[in-house]
Amino acid sequence: MTGGERTAEVAGLVLAGGRSSRMGQDKALLALAGRPLIEHVLDRLAPQVGCVAVSWNGEAAMLAHLGLPLLQDAAPDRPGPLAGVLAGLDWAAGQGADWLASVPVDTPFVPRDLVARLVAAAVLGGGPVLAASDSGLHPTAALWPVRLREDLRRALAQGQRRVAGWALDQGAVTVQFEGADPFVNLNTPEDLADAEALLRGDRG
């Protein structure tokens, strides 16, 4: 597998199933530059993958306009992003994909070459690949082998909740993204205002 082009063997997933408690409403539908936040993320992720879905535990009608598969958590009680990743892996398996690239819905500046760079690292390691930047590790911006879905199902049943912990247990490697942090996430109204300012500055 080579990086740099859209490839059918990599499926994409936007993780939008969280509770968004600090923002006070579902982040996916937050207006950023006049459009829902999830649309900004999809604009960046969708061209990089063969197909894309959304991890979403809200009312399906709220995201019906996207025309995309909406995946409920594959574990009860909304135990966190790993449950969304598992739902994505199950869906990706049904699409015939070998890999799943995930990004969180609150990262509107996710790199346009994210998947290509993660795929290039996966050729060397064969396990999960996690993005990192100067601000640290970003374990939900990652590439997951579909073959690990039963391992993840067992880990969730045993109480595993830490994305980075489970990924590193599977031999994950990391890819460092330099420069202005492309994984800055929006947790508060102030973060949203900062993102508006960055967009007005035409961040790439």
Phi and psi in degrees as a GROMACS rama.xvg file:
@    title "Ramachandran Plot"
@    xaxis  label "Phi"
@    yaxis  label "Psi"
@TYPE xy
-115.692  149.269  THR-2
-86.8673  173.314  GLY-3
103.032  -11.8659  GLY-4
-137.636  160.359  GLU-5
-65.2868  133.884  ARG-6
-137.559  137.385  THR-7
-69.0225  -21.032  ALA-8
-80.908  -3.81294  GLU-9
-113.62  119.215  VAL-10
-94.4817  156.639  ALA-11
-116.727  149.674  GLY-12
-140.986  127.496  LEU-13
-95.8766  120.771  VAL-14
-84.4258  103.939  LEU-15
-129.03  24.8785  ALA-16
-94.9143  3.26419  GLY-17
-75.8505  174.312  GLY-18
-87.719  -16.2901  ARG-19
54.2953  41.499  SER-20
-65.1439  -37.132  SER-21
-72.8672  -28.5066  ARG-22
-82.8003  -24.6686  MET-23
87.577  -0.819477  GLY-24
-160.334  169.819  GLN-25
-62.2552  123.365  ASP-26
-61.8493  -34.6393  LYS-27
-55.1563  -31.724  ALA-28
-100.184  1.70824  LEU-29
-59.7745  137.024  LEU-30
-80.6266  120.568  ALA-31
-125.401  116.12  LEU-32
53.7904  38.5093  ALA-33
82.3152  4.99121  GLY-34
-132.809  152.427  ARG-35
-60.025  141.499  PRO-36
-53.328  -39.8825  LEU-37
-61.7856  -30.0581  ILE-38
-69.0459  -34.782  GLU-39
-62.5593  -43.4229  HIS-40
-67.3754  -43.2542  VAL-41
-63.4403  -36.4811  LEU-42
-56.7204  -33.4327  ASP-43
-87.608  -38.4613  ARG-44
-81.7029  -45.2619  LEU-45
-55.1349  -40.7208  ALA-46
-66.9672  -11.6475  PRO-47
-95.0816  -8.26388  GLN-48
-130.093  166.75  VAL-49
-77.7722  -29.6123  GLY-50
-157.888  161.474  CYS-51
-144.319  146.293  VAL-52
-137.442  172.921  ALA-53
-126.064  128.395  VAL-54
-79.1732  116.355  SER-55
-150.117  124.271  TRP-56
-109.304  7.56962  ASN-57
-90.5616  -165.363  GLY-58
-68.2413  129.794  GLU-59
-59.4907  -33.0878  ALA-60
-61.7223  -24.8883  ALA-61
-68.5768  -26.415  MET-62
-119.05  14.1386  LEU-63
-60.7903  -28.8139  ALA-64
-64.2153  -18.1673  HIS-65
-74.0029  -26.425  LEU-66
67.0216  29.9456  GLY-67
-118.228  157.705  LEU-68
-61.1064  133.441  PRO-69
-111.414  117.749  LEU-70
-106.045  120.096  LEU-71
-74.1287  153.159  GLN-72
-51.7042  142.196  ASP-73
-90.0109  22.0535  ALA-74
-151.689  149.481  ALA-75
-73.0036  162.003  PRO-76
67.4412  18.524  ASP-77
46.8817  67.0533  ARG-78
-77.8414  4.37723  PRO-79
121.733  -175.343  GLY-80
-59.2527  -30.0066  PRO-81
-60.796  -33.6459  LEU-82
-67.3857  -35.5418  ALA-83
-67.7835  -40.1749  GLY-84
-60.7829  -42.3504  VAL-85
-62.7842  -43.4479  LEU-86
-59.5533  -39.4304  ALA-87
-65.9943  -39.6053  GLY-88
-64.8183  -41.0479  LEU-89
-62.4694  -43.6811  ASP-90
-65.3874  -44.2443  TRP-91
-60.9513  -37.501  ALA-92
-59.8903  -40.1252  ALA-93
-67.6542  -21.7329  GLY-94
-88.7375  -2.59633  GLN-95
78.9796  17.2839  GLY-96
-83.9434  151.318  ALA-97
-94.464  -22.1855  ASP-98
-137.131  154.059  TRP-99
-125.672  124.668  LEU-100
-100.074  122.734  ALA-101
-112.165  145.982  SER-102
-140.598  145.044  VAL-103
-77.9274  150.969  PRO-104
-70.833  -14.8435  VAL-105
-99.1169  23.4321  ASP-106
-120.046  79.2968  THR-107
-71.5076  -8.32811  PRO-108
-110.241  22.2303  PHE-109
-53.331  137.053  VAL-110
-59.9105  144.765  PRO-111
-75.6771  -13.2428  ARG-112
-110.863  19.7487  ASP-113
-55.462  -53.2029  LEU-114
-65.1426  -43.0333  VAL-115
-58.3917  -41.5375  ALA-116
-73.4697  -37.5676  ARG-117
-67.2149  -40.695  LEU-118
-61.1457  -41.8059  VAL-119
-60.7358  -37.3766  ALA-120
-72.8313  -33.1997  ALA-121
-65.2821  -28.7133  ALA-122
-59.1264  -34.3856  VAL-123
-81.8705  -36.1917  LEU-124
-103.09  -40.5609  GLY-125
82.5524  -7.29599  GLY-126
-106.232  -165.612  GLY-127
-60.8467  153.471  PRO-128
-128.314  124.016  VAL-129
-110.294  141.429  LEU-130
-80.7038  148.666  ALA-131
-141.88  155.082  ALA-132
-143.986  -173.672  SER-133
-61.7721  -22.789  ASP-134
-85.1743  -2.56455  SER-135
124.471  -163.03  GLY-136
-84.4359  142.704  LEU-137
-124.337  79.3486  HIS-138
-69.3039  -15.1727  PRO-139
-89.9557  -7.69155  THR-140
-97.6723  92.4686  ALA-141
-154.631  167.704  ALA-142
-118.35  126.205  LEU-143
-119.154  129.208  TRP-144
-70.131  128.679  PRO-145
-59.9784  -28.5508  VAL-146
-63.0487  -15.0932  ARG-147
-90.9959  6.5297  LEU-148
-65.7915  -35.1276  ARG-149
-72.2789  -33.363  GLU-150
-62.6688  -41.5786  ASP-151
-68.431  -38.1826  LEU-152
-59.3714  -43.1278  ARG-153
-67.0032  -40.0791  ARG-154
-63.6052  -41.2499  ALA-155
-64.1225  -41.5767  LEU-156
-63.2603  -26.9272  ALA-157
-90.3575  3.47479  GLN-158
99.2498  6.07666  GLY-159
-66.5451  132.227  GLN-160
-129.97  -15.5486  ARG-161
-87.736  116.598  ARG-162
-61.3747  -52.4627  VAL-163
-63.8432  -40.2469  ALA-164
-59.658  -46.2409  GLY-165
-68.1029  -42.8409  TRP-166
-61.4033  -44.109  ALA-167
-66.8648  -32.5044  LEU-168
-62.339  -25.8258  ASP-169
-91.6477  11.3823  GLN-170
81.5373  29.6494  GLY-171
-60.8687  148.1  ALA-172
-114.466  166.027  VAL-173
-120.931  154.942  THR-174
-122.907  125.132  VAL-175
-89.6387  128.196  GLN-176
-107.261  120.143  PHE-177
-90.3547  170.746  GLU-178
83.7786  -161.313  GLY-179
-54.2875  133.057  ALA-180
-62.7479  110.739  ASP-181
-78.9849  -4.55975  PRO-182
-108.541  17.2789  PHE-183
-56.3939  129.557  VAL-184
-113.039  155.12  ASN-185
-103.278  107.907  LEU-186
-112.363  -18.4877  ASN-187
-135.985  163.793  THR-188
-57.4982  -31.5159  PRO-189
-65.4107  -39.9989  GLU-190
-60.6666  -39.4744  ASP-191
-64.2176  -41.8808  LEU-192
-63.3173  -40.128  ALA-193
-62.2479  -40.2057  ASP-194
-65.1324  -38.1125  ALA-195
-59.2515  -42.3239  GLU-196
-65.8014  -40.0709  ALA-197
-63.6258  -39.8636  LEU-198
-65.9745  -37.2975  LEU-199
-64.0705  -26.946  ARG-200
-84.634  3.78819  GLY-201
60.3439  51.5224  ASP-202
-64.8541  141.246  ARG-203
